[in-house]
Each structure stands twice: as C-alpha cells, then as structure tokens.
C-alpha cells in the first residue's frame, strides 16, 4: 500500500507541477492584489488595525482555492479524462489516488502560503511582528487542509461538466469571502451557522481561536470547531468511496 501511495504521489506531484496555471489563482492573484493595495495605501495594506486578522483572510483564500483547484478539480479532471478509472485499476483502490493527491496538494498549498507570507514581510515591515503567528498558521494548515477537503468533497458526487463546476465553485468562493466580512460575535448564532456551513468562516474561526487573534478562545468555539472537523472528516469520506470512475462527458 505504502509503495503504491509513494508511486502515485510522485505522479500527482509531476502532474501538479506541470499545471502551473493553478498558481495564478492561488498565489499570483492574492499577491497582485496585496501589492496593489500596498502601493495605493501608502505602504499600509492592512490599515492601522487588525493587521493579523486581515492576514488570516488571505490564508483562508489560498487554502480553499488551492484545495478546490488543485485537489478537487484535479480528481474531476482525471475522471473526465478517464485517468481515474485507469489508475484505480492499476492501484487497486481509488482511495490511494485520493490520498496521494491530497498529500501533494498539502505540500503545494503550504509552499504557496509561505511564499505569500514572504511577499507580505518584504512589502510591509510592520508584519515582522507576525512571524510567530505565521509559523503557527503554517503548522495548523497541516490539520486544516484535510478538513477543508472534507468540506468540499461533496463536489466529487455532482454530475456536472467541468465548466459548469468551475462557475459553481467560483460563486461558492465569492459567497464565502462575502460572508466572512459580516459583523458578528464569536458566540453568536450566525457565527455558529457560518462555521458549520462555510469553509472560509471555519478557517478564520479556527485561526482566531488557535492563534488567539483579537480575542481569547471560548469553550463553545473550541467545541464547535472540533465537532465540525470530526463531522466533515467523517462525512467527507463518503464521496471518496462513492465517487464515479466513469466520465460524465465521455462514453468511454
């Protein structure tokens, strides 16, 4: 099993590295936005307050878009090109393809987060005080990326073409970005609902509590984050076992 996983991971690594277009959405776009905001704000892209909190939004975006584009769309692309069926026959278990893809995307997303943090440190000297938080966020991402994958595994079951799926996920991402800007308290009902339903809100809430950004963690939030993580890691396993191997657009 481990030998097959190692071989598949090497293949997925090569595939991901060849498809450098993914970097445009996950790293280049947020970096360009940050650079534009830096120069248009006189060197204060985060404003004068909530420097740490706003950085969390960039991390959440990179992780969610990285998981969707590199991981979920990667599996869907393999399915539509009939590679998923072929490699499942070779590997003997489609779960190995899932895990090898996830492992590779964890590495790539982490590299993108580190590169973005370096850009922030170079362009905004005030962010040097956030280096310990950046290190803590980097370590937390090893837990958060699989959880976000569990959040979004449902798209593996949707009988939609790739272009329709892309539009749907674009709306999904923009909606999540809008919702995290809503004003609400950590212990409010709205925060609980968004943490359960939105990976963006879950990521921000997890960072805020684990890194103690803005406020101290509460027992309610810690319990909520733990239960939601357990549910999505468990429920997210169902699409892995039941996703189709056959393409929705090809008869072969």
C-alpha positions in Angstrom: 0.0 0.0 0.0 2.7 2.5 1.0 4.7 1.7 -2.1 1.7 2.3 -4.3 0.9 5.6 -2.4 4.5 6.7 -2.9 4.4 6.0 -6.7 1.0 7.7 -7.1 2.3 10.7 -5.1 5.2 11.1 -7.5 2.8 11.0 -10.4 0.5 13.6 -8.8 3.5 15.8 -8.0 4.6 15.8 -11.6 1.0 16.5 -12.8 0.6 19.4 -10.4 3.9 20.9 -11.2 3.2 20.7 -15.0 -0.1 22.5 -14.4 1.3 25.8 -13.3 -1.9 27.7 -14.2 -3.2 26.7 -10.7 -0.6 29.1 -9.2 -2.4 32.1 -10.9 -5.5 31.7 -8.8 -3.9 30.5 -5.5 -0.8 32.7 -5.3 -0.4 35.2 -8.1 -3.9 36.8 -7.8 -3.8 37.4 -4.0 -0.2 38.6 -4.3 -1.1 41.1 -7.1 -4.0 42.3 -5.0 -1.7 42.7 -2.0 0.9 44.7 -4.0 -1.8 47.0 -5.5 -3.3 47.7 -2.0 0.2 48.2 -0.6 1.1 51.0 -3.1 -2.4 52.5 -3.1 -2.5 52.7 0.7 0.9 54.3 1.2 2.6 51.2 2.5 -0.2 50.2 4.9 -2.2 47.5 3.1 -3.8 46.2 6.2 -4.7 49.7 7.5 -3.8 50.7 11.1 -5.8 48.0 12.9 -6.4 44.2 12.7 -3.2 43.5 10.9 -3.2 39.9 12.0 -6.9 39.3 11.3 -6.8 40.5 7.7 -3.8 38.3 7.0 -6.0 35.3 8.0 -8.3 36.1 5.1 -5.5 35.7 2.6 -4.5 32.4 4.1 -8.1 31.2 4.0 -8.4 32.2 0.4 -5.2 30.4 -0.6 -6.2 27.2 1.2 -9.7 27.0 -0.1 -8.8 27.9 -3.7 -5.8 25.6 -3.6 -7.9 22.7 -2.4 -10.6 23.3 -5.0 -8.4 24.0 -8.0 -5.5 21.6 -7.2 -7.3 18.8 -5.4 -11.0 18.5 -6.2 -10.7 19.8 -9.8 -7.6 17.6 -10.2 -9.7 14.5 -9.4 -12.6 15.6 -11.5 -10.2 16.3 -14.4 -8.7 12.8 -14.0 -12.3 11.3 -14.0 -13.3 13.2 -17.1 -10.2 12.1 -19.0 -10.7 8.5 -17.8 -7.4 8.5 -16.0 -9.2 8.0 -12.6 -10.6 4.7 -13.8 -7.3 3.6 -15.4 -5.2 4.4 -12.3 -7.8 2.8 -10.0 -7.5 -0.4 -11.9 -3.7 -0.2 -11.6 -3.6 0.8 -8.0 -6.5 -1.5 -7.0 -8.1 1.2 -4.8 -9.3 4.7 -5.8 -8.7 5.8 -2.2 -5.0 5.6 -2.8 -5.4 8.1 -5.7 -7.4 10.4 -3.4 -4.8 10.3 -0.6 -1.8 10.7 -2.9 -3.5 13.8 -4.5 -4.3 15.2 -1.1 -0.7 14.7 0.2 0.7 16.5 -2.9 -1.8 19.4 -2.6 -0.9 19.9 1.1 2.7 20.4 0.1 1.9 22.8 -2.7 -0.6 24.9 -0.7 1.9 25.2 2.2 4.6 26.4 -0.3 2.1 29.0 -1.6 1.3 30.2 1.9 5.0 30.5 2.7 5.7 32.4 -0.5 2.8 34.8 0.2 4.0 35.4 3.7 7.4 36.3 2.4 5.8 38.8 0.0 3.9 40.3 2.9 7.1 40.6 5.0 9.0 42.2 2.2 6.4 44.8 1.3 5.1 45.5 4.8 7.8 45.8 7.5 5.1 46.1 10.2 4.3 42.5 9.6 7.6 41.3 11.0 5.9 41.1 14.4 3.6 38.4 12.9 6.3 35.9 12.2 5.5 33.7 15.2 1.8 33.8 14.1 2.9 32.8 10.5 4.8 29.9 11.8 1.8 28.8 13.9 -0.5 29.2 11.0 1.8 27.1 8.8 1.7 24.2 11.3 -2.1 24.5 11.7 -2.5 24.2 7.9 -1.5 20.5 8.1 -4.7 20.0 10.0 -6.9 22.5 8.2 -6.2 21.4 4.6 -7.7 17.9 5.1 -10.6 19.4 6.9 -11.3 21.8 4.1 -11.0 18.9 1.7 -13.8 17.2 3.8 -15.9 20.4 3.4 -15.6 20.3 -0.4 -15.6 16.6 -1.2 -19.3 16.8 -2.0 -18.5 18.2 -5.4 -17.0 14.8 -6.4 -20.6 13.4 -6.4 -22.1 16.2 -8.6 -23.0 15.0 -12.1 -21.8 18.3 -13.7 -19.4 19.2 -16.5 -16.1 20.8 -15.7 -17.0 24.3 -17.0 -20.3 24.3 -15.0 -18.4 23.1 -11.9 -15.9 25.9 -12.3 -18.7 28.5 -12.4 -20.4 26.9 -9.4 -17.2 26.9 -7.3 -16.4 30.5 -8.3 -19.7 31.6 -6.8 -19.1 29.3 -3.8 -15.7 31.1 -3.2 -17.1 34.6 -3.6 -20.0 33.9 -1.3 -17.7 32.6 1.3 -15.5 35.7 1.0 -18.5 38.0 1.4 -19.9 36.1 4.5 -16.6 36.4 6.5 -17.0 40.2 6.4 -20.3 40.2 8.2 -20.1 41.7 11.6 -20.9 39.1 14.3 -19.7 38.0 17.7 -17.8 34.7 18.2 -20.5 33.2 20.3 -23.4 34.4 18.1 -25.8 32.1 16.3 -24.6 33.5 12.9 -21.0 32.6 13.7 -22.1 29.0 14.6 -24.1 28.6 11.4 -21.3 30.0 9.2 -18.7 27.9 10.9 -20.7 24.8 10.1 -21.6 25.6 6.5 -18.7 27.8 5.2 -15.1 26.6 5.0 -14.0 30.2 4.8 -15.7 31.0 8.1 -14.4 27.8 9.6 -10.8 28.6 8.6 -11.0 32.1 10.0 -12.6 30.9 13.2 -10.0 28.2 13.7 -7.1 30.6 13.2 -8.7 33.2 15.5 -9.1 30.7 18.3 -5.9 28.6 17.8 -3.6 31.6 17.4 -5.6 33.8 19.8 -6.0 36.6 17.3 -8.1 39.6 18.6 -9.7 37.6 21.4 -9.2 34.6 23.7 -10.8 31.2 22.6 -14.0 30.3 24.2 -15.1 26.8 25.2 -18.1 27.0 22.9 -15.9 27.8 19.9 -13.3 25.2 20.6 -16.0 22.5 21.0 -17.7 23.8 17.8 -14.5 23.6 15.8 -13.7 20.1 17.0 -17.2 18.8 16.3 -17.3 20.4 12.8 -13.9 19.0 11.9 -14.9 15.5 13.0 -18.1 15.6 11.1 -16.6 16.8 7.8 -13.6 14.4 8.0 -16.2 11.6 8.6 -18.8 12.7 6.1 -16.1 13.7 3.6 -15.0 10.1 3.4 -18.3 9.1 1.8 -17.7 10.8 -1.6 -14.3 9.2 -1.7 -15.8 5.7 -1.6 -18.8 6.5 -3.9 -17.5 9.0 -6.5 -17.9 7.7 -10.0 -14.9 6.4 -12.0 -16.7 7.0 -15.3 -16.6 10.4 -17.1 -19.9 12.4 -17.2 -18.9 13.8 -20.6 -17.2 10.7 -22.3 -18.8 7.4 -23.3 -15.5 5.6 -23.0 
